[in-house]
Structure formats: C-alpha cells, structure tokens
C-alpha cells in the first residue's frame, strides 16, 4: 500500500480547486478524495485566537 497524506490548500474559487487537481493528476499523483471546507464562525474564532 502506498503512503497517503492529507494536504490542506487555501483556494479562491472552485475553478482553482479543479486546476490543482488536474495538476496533481498530470504529475501522476493519485487523488482519493477532495473535500471543500467552508469556515464557520467558530472555526474562524479558533483560528484567530490560537496561540502561536
């Protein structure tokens, strides 16, 4: 079994997501799942207030 990794990428729009997926496939990188995450107020709060 090949190693798997989770990557998180910030994106501006869905077309950008498609372009990123296309680039990965062209580089022979298998994609098993794409999940778009929308930030809710709770996640934004935690991101702003997290300790550095």
Secondary structure, 3 states (H helix, E strand, C coil): CCCCCCCCCCCCCHHHHHHHHHHHHHCCCCCCCCCCCCCCHHHHHHHHHCCC
